[in-house]
Amino acid sequence: MMFLRISASQVVLKSDIIGIFDMDNTTVSRQGRDFLPHAEREGGVVYSADDLPRSYVVTEHEGKTTVYLSSFSSKVLINRAKSSALMP
């Protein structure tokens, strides 16, 4: 199994990742602004960022969608996800 480290203390399975999104770019549109509050109301947001979140990772595992907020940029996370190295 391959993991992606999205914060100092949080990893997710790469195979569960639906998408990695930049916080600034996706909250410009109405759908983007509505997505995160909706996910939070549904109980599907995990705050893995101690600082202001710069990106979020949407995962689905066993039919449950979870949104992880990360202080890492989406570019950093995408580069890590593309890496073939196992991230514990």
N, C-alpha and C positions, 0 to 999 in steps of 0.2 A: 504494500500500500504506500502511496505517495501522499505526503502532507504538504500544506502550504502554511508557513508561519505568517499570521496576519497581525500579531502584536507580540509584545514581550512574553505573554503568558497564554496565547491562544493559537491553536493550529486547527485547520480544517482539512478534510480529505479532498484532494484535488478532484477526484471523480464526482464529488458532490457539488462542485462549483457550477452555478448557472452563469454567473457573470461577475465581473469586477468593474466598479463604476466610480468615477470621479465625483466627489460631493458637489463641487462648484458647477460643473458642467451639467449634471443631471437635475439639479434643483432649479434650473432656469425655466424649464417647461412646466406647465400646470400638472401634467402626469407625474413628472419627477418630484415636484413639491408635494403631491398628494400621496405618493408611494410610501415614503418613510413613516408619516403619521398613521397611515392605514396599517402598515406592518407592526407598528408599535401597539396600536389598539388591539391587534390580534395576538399580541404577546410573542411576536417573532423577531424581536430586535435584541441583540446581545451587544452590550457596550464593552468592547475589548480595547477601547482607546482611553487612556488617562487624559490625554490632551484633546484639543479640538479635532474631531474626526475629519480626515482629508479624503477618505474613500469609504466605500462599503462593498462587501462581498455577499452575494446572494447565493445560498446553497439550498439544495433539496436532498433530504435523506429520509427514506422510508415514507415518502409522501408529505413530509413536513417541510415547509419553507422557512428558512431562518436568514435574517439579515445581520451580518456582523459589521459593526462600525470599526474602522481602523484609523490610526493616526499616520500610517504609512500612505504614501501617495499611490494612486492606482498604477502608475508607471512602474514603481518598485514592485508592487504585488504581481503585476502581469509578467515582469521579467523573472521573478521568482517562480511563478507558475510554469513558465516555459522551460525553466531549468530542469534538467533530468536528475539533479542531485536530490537525494532524500533529505527532507527537512524534519528533524525530530520534533 
